[in-house]
Amino acid sequence: MSTLSAGIVNIALPTMAAEFSVSLENIQLVVSLYLLVLTCLLPVFGKLSDIYSRKWMYLGGFMVFGLGALLGALSGSLGMMLFSRAVQGIGSSAMMATSQALIAQIFHGASRGKAFGAIGAVVAGGSLAGPAIGGALIQLWGWPSVFWVCIPVCILGVWRGIYLIPRFKSVPGVKMDYCGALCYTLTSFAFLYALNTAPANGWTSGRILSAFALSAVFFFLFLRREKVSKNPFIGLSIFKIPAISYGCAVAVLGFTSLFTNSVLLPFYLTDIMGMDPIKIGILILPFPITLAIASAVSGALCAKWPARVITTAGFVFLLISTLMFAFIGGAPSISYIVLAQLIMGAGSGTFQVPNNNTVVSAAPKGKLGVVASVNALARNVGMISGIALSVAVFALRQEHLLQAGVSAQEAFIGGYKWALLFGAFCAAAGGILSAKRD
């Protein structure tokens, strides 16, 4: 449901921007605020899942996500829409922080890689359905319908989850350090807020600089608390395990690269190619198709090949696809766009599954929930960074070209090119880091 909603909402952004009369820099907050809230709370829910019922943490997140979808459908302004997306972010955070830990508790050995591959394919299925369903719904009933469709999925998921998800005993002796959790949450919120709103407010504005400064202060307090607490919130010693530290760094770079195109591509297809939502949805479909296939294949290969070989191959695909989009020009063929989407989907599925399996499998005893949530945190930091930084690069380059006297279309294409070159740089860095690990 989470990936279904994300795919649908991305398609709806141009329509929402027109109805709310807001710019690209502001409407991207509909996506990035959701990811911001989700990211800030991931380790909190991961820690709580080690203490309390992981099953009911997951299902509770499902219900909160559905409530956020209801609020989104009823939104009449950008402010109300952002509030509803924040509620959805809380629900999605509870689900995402516990889902990988649930899989890791049930499956072991070679079957765990296949299980993560299956989950990757299901996630891709949500992404696959999102653009197609979203395009049709927007065309027929407007953007509120993209939120209404999530509600029956939520009801079905909770109903079946009650019967199908096992209930595991909590880990004895694990306690929550609420002071450390608060310091972490404030650090993340201040930093990610500054990162996401800087393109709209200006990187040197007082608000943005104050938010960055606050994040530095709270981060210092968080590190100090981690050192003196008898029951540290995360336990930074987990990053001394190479599989976890390398895996999280690779996830950040991989998802930063992927998400440089997630918000900008629908606007490119709308403003430059002149496509309607249905056509945009169809053109986005190749990405989740190959994502689903690559996830299943890479999951099966986890038992035969080292993770670094598979993940590095995935980054090679990402590098090729981001460069293809960077040099797409103003009048590409449909086959060119489809091919670039297919390669990007293959890269995404190929690097994600073995990387997730490596990180979660290295979790120390009693810290499965925390490690799984930190892995999800790395993924979402990459998503937020990819959106915020690509929009910033796009806007700066576009403004520079407009001031130089080029046409609006050429300025858009120039900004898009630089944003995707940034994505290509992240893909190259991720591939090098992946190849270096054991």
PyMOL commands that set and color helices and strands:
alter all, ss='L'
color gray80, all
select helices_A, chain A and resi 2-20+24-27+29-51+54-73+78-106+110-141+145-148+150-164+178-201+206-228+236-240+242-259+264-271+277-284+286-301+307-326+334-361+368-403+408-436
alter helices_A, ss='H'
color red, helices_A
deselect
rebuild
show_as cartoon
